[in-house]
């Protein structure tokens, strides 16, 4: 068990670096695009596609990280008013539903990768499978995280542990 | 309708919003068998494969960078030199600094967490009572997503298929009106409570502060100027705002190091992903809406009933205010825009007008109880309870609602600038 947790933590750290790095690549590509067009008058053809591709990847991987740290946008009004046991029960049920949804979309995404075949993207000549792969990877992480959360919540429910109300939440 | 009840139950039951949409959308496709679920999954991936949407992470990153590079301190100092000298000066400074920050950042939360800290500290040190300082700080966060750039307006523009450039320019006048209206309340409080003035800054000091703030204040010139003249798309303007903030922080002021960048990049990526994911999976719901003809049926019902467009907008404002009290703003924009836009257009309401009204409304929702992110963020920064903050905030809702009603009733206030500058036909 301890070993699993260590592996999970290392994987998490690696993914965090990847997300930040991919974000940086996206910024660099978009800036290169403007500079190549206005300063050198010769637009680079591949910058926009690269920026869009890495955005897809870091977005879905970040969804997996958000799911594992319970930071996804959620309407949590109910969790403020329910008694302790009710919060655990609602959370467990919500995580189970989310797990089903995430794993369902993971499975569809995986089929999409296999079906994409030899089609390649217009500028980078990259197989579309690589583009679509971001979906099952990110959502797969989220699905596993939801299952773990649901089990943890069920444990809380059984032992009736004191409830931690939701924090500040997320918005812009 | 059963499917909407299903979605509502899941949303209320604290299923993460994006995954509640996935469950509803895939469930609908599975049961009705109208569209191959595989195509639906493809739409989720391609839904955010969009250059326009990239403006969201860019502007979030730029705002985060400006908070860390000390640009906010410079802006506050400059605003203080300009307006600190009158009675209740720091109240005006608070609003003016928020307006300046708003012209570089499009995020209300970044304003509350970054600039808010500086504003509240300065005001409490100068002897203002904490609840008042916190209240004016919270109220002025509403300006950030109205004065361009604006992340919320990017989300609306992408969802509604409206020009983001036009939306940005359209927010300019309402944003300035908001600032002025808040300053009126500051004036009344300053008279009634006898708030004192700060020591007037000398001409020399003001000039120095202006020089200090000059480079940061060029950001809005680059953003708005670039979009206005057509040099940049809004997304590219966002990328340049990031580049500019990086140059200022890493090279000119040397206030951040390469090491800080990881944290900033990572946090901005997470906040962006939280929104982008909901946009991506909203593609799944779009079939449900189209096949069940929800937006069209709603439009037909409303046209049958034929209220005045103003009545429609007032009704919409009411619904949004209630929703905004309980939910984050971004998912409301993403889910509600496709439903109400056809009705609005059928009644002759301009999509750009609708967008600015919706966003201002939802930003007020960020400072209303029981759930308002800026409310919580500011009360934490100020060290007072959210309840105390709400009480102090009450008078500030008057100018905010006044401007909301004004831009609802007088579309001219929103549309004059984009029309004048040729953003709309």
Contacts between the chains, C-beta under 8 A, distances in Angstrom:
chain1	res1	chain2	res2	distance
A	16	B	266	5.7
A	17	B	262	7.4
A	19	B	265	7.9
A	19	B	266	6.1
A	19	B	269	5.0
A	19	B	270	7.6
A	20	B	261	7.9
A	20	B	262	5.1
A	20	B	265	4.1
A	20	B	266	4.3
A	20	B	269	6.4
A	22	B	269	7.8
A	23	B	57	6.8
A	23	B	61	7.5
A	23	B	265	4.8
A	23	B	266	7.7
A	23	B	268	7.0
A	23	B	269	4.5
A	24	B	261	7.6
A	24	B	265	5.8
A	26	B	54	7.0
A	26	B	57	7.3
A	27	B	58	7.1
A	27	B	61	7.1
A	27	B	239	6.2
A	27	B	242	5.5
A	27	B	243	7.7
A	30	B	54	6.6
A	30	B	58	7.2
A	30	B	235	6.9
A	30	B	236	6.5
A	30	B	238	8.0
A	30	B	239	3.8
A	31	B	239	5.1
A	31	B	240	7.1
A	31	B	242	7.7
A	31	B	243	5.3
A	33	B	236	7.2
A	34	B	232	6.9
A	34	B	236	4.8
A	34	B	239	6.7
A	34	B	240	6.8
A	38	B	231	6.9
A	48	B	51	5.8
A	51	B	51	7.2
A	51	B	54	6.4
A	52	B	49	5.2
A	52	B	50	7.1
A	52	B	51	6.3
A	52	B	54	7.4
A	53	B	49	7.9
A	55	B	48	6.9
A	55	B	49	7.8
A	55	B	53	7.7
A	55	B	54	6.0
A	55	B	57	7.2
A	55	B	276	7.7
A	56	B	45	6.5
A	56	B	48	6.4
A	56	B	49	5.8
A	58	B	269	5.6
A	58	B	273	7.1
A	59	B	48	6.0
A	59	B	272	7.3
A	59	B	273	4.7
A	59	B	276	4.7
A	59	B	277	6.4
A	59	B	280	7.3
A	60	B	273	7.9
A	60	B	277	7.6
A	62	B	269	5.4
A	62	B	270	5.4
A	62	B	272	7.8
A	62	B	273	3.4
A	62	B	274	8.0
A	63	B	18	7.3
A	63	B	273	5.6
A	63	B	277	4.8
A	65	B	270	6.8
A	66	B	270	6.0
A	66	B	273	6.3
A	66	B	274	6.0
A	66	B	277	8.0
A	67	B	16	7.2
A	71	B	270	7.0
A	71	B	274	7.3
A	72	B	16	3.7
A	72	B	17	7.4
A	72	B	18	6.5
A	72	B	19	7.4
A	72	B	274	6.4
A	72	B	277	7.8
A	73	B	16	6.5
A	73	B	17	5.0
A	73	B	18	7.1
A	73	B	274	5.2
A	73	B	275	7.6
A	73	B	278	6.6
A	73	B	328	5.4
A	73	B	330	7.3
A	73	B	331	6.1
A	74	B	14	5.4
A	74	B	15	7.4
A	74	B	16	4.9
A	74	B	17	6.3
A	75	B	11	4.9
A	75	B	12	6.5
A	75	B	14	6.7
A	75	B	17	6.4
A	75	B	326	6.6
A	75	B	327	5.3
A	75	B	328	8.0
A	76	B	14	5.3
A	76	B	371	7.6
A	77	B	12	7.5
A	77	B	326	4.9
A	77	B	370	6.8
A	77	B	371	6.1
A	78	B	12	5.7
A	78	B	13	6.9
A	78	B	14	6.0
A	79	B	14	5.7
A	80	B	370	7.0
A	90	B	13	5.8
A	90	B	14	5.7
A	91	B	14	6.5
A	93	B	13	6.5
A	94	B	10	7.7
A	94	B	13	5.4
A	94	B	14	4.6
A	94	B	15	4.4
A	94	B	16	7.7
A	97	B	10	6.2
A	97	B	13	7.7
A	97	B	15	5.0
A	97	B	19	7.2
A	97	B	20	7.7
A	97	B	23	5.8
A	98	B	15	5.4
A	98	B	16	5.6
A	98	B	19	4.1
A	98	B	20	7.9
A	98	B	23	7.7
A	100	B	23	6.9
A	101	B	15	7.9
A	101	B	19	4.5
A	101	B	20	7.8
A	101	B	22	4.1
A	101	B	23	4.0
A	101	B	26	6.8
A	102	B	19	6.1
A	102	B	22	7.2
A	104	B	22	7.4
A	104	B	26	5.6
A	105	B	22	5.5
A	105	B	26	6.9
A	105	B	41	6.3
A	105	B	44	6.9
A	108	B	26	7.8
A	108	B	37	5.7
A	108	B	38	6.0
A	108	B	40	7.4
A	108	B	41	3.7
A	109	B	41	5.6
A	109	B	44	8.0
A	109	B	45	7.3
A	111	B	38	6.1
A	111	B	41	7.7
A	112	B	38	6.2
A	112	B	41	5.3
A	112	B	42	5.8
A	112	B	45	7.2
A	115	B	38	7.1
A	131	B	45	6.9
A	131	B	49	7.6
A	132	B	42	7.4
A	132	B	45	5.4
A	134	B	45	7.0
A	135	B	41	6.8
A	135	B	44	6.5
A	135	B	45	5.0
A	142	B	19	7.8
A	146	B	19	7.8
A	168	B	373	6.3
A	168	B	376	4.7
A	168	B	377	6.5
A	168	B	380	7.5
A	169	B	328	6.6
A	169	B	371	7.1
A	169	B	373	5.8
A	169	B	376	7.7
A	170	B	271	6.4
A	170	B	274	5.1
A	170	B	328	6.6
A	170	B	373	7.5
A	171	B	108	7.9
A	171	B	109	6.0
A	171	B	328	4.0
A	171	B	329	5.7
A	171	B	330	6.3
A	171	B	366	6.6
A	171	B	373	4.4
A	172	B	60	6.8
A	172	B	106	7.7
A	172	B	107	4.8
A	172	B	108	6.8
A	172	B	109	5.8
A	172	B	145	7.3
A	172	B	151	4.8
A	172	B	152	6.5
A	172	B	271	6.9
A	172	B	275	6.8
A	172	B	329	7.0
A	172	B	330	6.0
